[in-house]
Amino acid sequence: MSLVLVGSIVGRLTMGWLADRWQKKRVMLVIYAIVAGTIPLLVFSPTIAMLRGFAFLFGIGLGGDYMIIPLVAAELFDLRVMGRLLGVILTTDSIAEAVVPLGVATLRDRTGSYTAGFLVLVALAAVGALAVALLPSGGSLAKDQPRSAAL
């Protein structure tokens, strides 16, 4: 667990630094790629060293994710809706963090292996990356829509 924590701190600092230099959408795609790319290390890891590598790298993705969401939201939406928008995003995120592990555990109970559940997590990360890829680049959604349609 401490490797996830250290990775998370490194991820927040590194992804924050990158977000100041790169397009935020690109940084978010890197974060999703890290998350999706590390889960197979957990699934197919033959050694403790690979599990440790997973924990650190996954922590980088986890920390980066928490840091980049408000930045991307601020870039895409008007500041007048940020409180409501982040309330919805973070609540949804918290619900997913509570429910998805139960789904992975259910798949484990039904199949006798964590492989299927972890591959579902890879697929969810890939869907998230696709959703990010479809976001407009650098523009604000709120500027293109009437105020009531922004949220």
SVG drawing of the C-alpha trace seen along z (x, -y; Angstrom):
<svg xmlns="http://www.w3.org/2000/svg" viewBox="-31 -32 42 53">
<polyline fill="none" stroke="black" stroke-width="0.4" points="0.0,0.0 2.9,-2.4 4.1,-2.0 0.6,-3.1 0.8,-6.1 4.3,-7.0 3.3,-6.5 0.2,-8.7 2.3,-11.5 4.7,-11.2 1.8,-11.0 0.2,-14.2 3.4,-16.1 4.5,-14.7 1.1,-15.0 0.6,-18.5 4.0,-19.5 3.0,-17.9 -0.4,-19.7 1.4,-23.0 3.3,-22.1 1.1,-19.9 -2.5,-19.9 -4.5,-18.7 -6.4,-16.2 -3.1,-14.6 -2.0,-14.3 -5.4,-12.7 -4.9,-10.2 -1.4,-9.3 -2.9,-8.8 -5.6,-6.4 -2.9,-4.6 -0.9,-4.1 -3.9,-2.8 -5.0,-0.4 -1.4,0.7 -0.6,1.5 -3.6,3.7 -2.2,6.6 0.9,6.5 -1.4,7.3 -3.2,10.0 -0.3,11.8 2.6,10.9 4.7,13.9 6.9,12.2 6.6,9.9 8.9,7.4 6.3,7.1 3.6,6.6 5.6,3.8 6.1,2.3 2.3,2.5 1.6,0.8 4.0,-2.1 2.9,-2.7 -0.8,-2.3 -0.3,-4.9 1.1,-7.3 -2.1,-6.8 -4.3,-7.1 -2.7,-10.3 -2.6,-11.8 -6.3,-11.0 -7.4,-12.9 -5.2,-15.9 -6.3,-16.1 -10.1,-15.9 -10.6,-19.4 -8.2,-20.9 -9.9,-19.3 -13.3,-20.3 -12.2,-23.9 -10.8,-24.0 -14.1,-22.6 -16.8,-24.3 -17.6,-27.7 -16.5,-28.5 -20.1,-29.3 -20.9,-25.6 -17.7,-24.1 -19.1,-23.5 -22.0,-21.5 -20.0,-19.8 -17.3,-18.6 -19.9,-17.6 -21.5,-15.3 -18.1,-14.0 -16.6,-13.3 -19.8,-11.7 -20.0,-9.5 -16.3,-8.6 -16.9,-7.7 -19.8,-5.5 -17.8,-3.7 -14.9,-3.2 -17.3,-1.5 -19.3,0.6 -16.7,1.8 -14.6,3.8 -17.8,5.6 -18.2,6.5 -14.7,7.7 -15.2,9.8 -18.4,11.2 -16.6,12.2 -13.9,13.8 -16.5,15.8 -18.1,17.0 -15.0,17.8 -12.5,18.8 -10.0,16.2 -9.5,12.5 -8.5,12.4 -11.9,11.7 -12.6,8.9 -9.2,7.2 -9.7,7.5 -13.0,5.7 -11.1,2.9 -8.7,2.7 -11.8,2.4 -13.3,-0.3 -10.0,-2.3 -10.0,-1.9 -13.6,-3.3 -12.5,-6.2 -9.5,-6.9 -11.9,-6.8 -14.2,-9.3 -11.3,-11.6 -10.1,-11.3 -13.5,-12.5 -13.5,-15.6 -12.9,-18.9 -9.3,-20.1 -8.6,-23.2 -12.0,-24.7 -14.8,-25.3 -18.0,-23.4 -19.8,-26.2 -18.8,-28.8 -20.6,-26.7 -23.8,-26.2 -26.4,-28.4 -25.7,-28.7 -28.5,-26.3 -27.2,-23.6 -23.7,-23.7 -24.9,-21.6"/>
</svg>
